[in-house]
Amino acid sequence: MQQYVILRHDFPEVHWDLMLEEAGVLKTWRLPEPPAIDA
């Protein structure tokens, strides 16, 4: 089962980390703005 985390950071500037785990491997991306949430 895939799992994910979106984490907001304030240093050195505001950004968001997107972390995805699949098959025990963690992949991360730094996002300059929050991801869009489609409702």
QUIJO-V695460 format. One record per backbone hydrogen bond with DSSP energy under -1.0 kcal/mol. CO is the residue of the C=O (numbers start at 1). NH is the residue of the N-H. E is the energy in kcal/mol with one decimal. If there is no record, write none. Layout:
BEGIN
co=CO nh=NH e=E
co=CO nh=NH e=E
END
This chain:
BEGIN
co=3 nh=21 e=-2.9
co=5 nh=19 e=-2.8
co=7 nh=17 e=-3.0
co=9 nh=15 e=-1.9
co=15 nh=9 e=-3.2
co=16 nh=31 e=-4.0
co=17 nh=7 e=-2.4
co=18 nh=29 e=-2.1
co=19 nh=5 e=-2.0
co=20 nh=27 e=-3.0
co=21 nh=3 e=-1.6
co=22 nh=25 e=-1.7
co=25 nh=22 e=-2.1
co=27 nh=20 e=-2.8
co=29 nh=18 e=-2.7
co=31 nh=16 e=-2.7
END
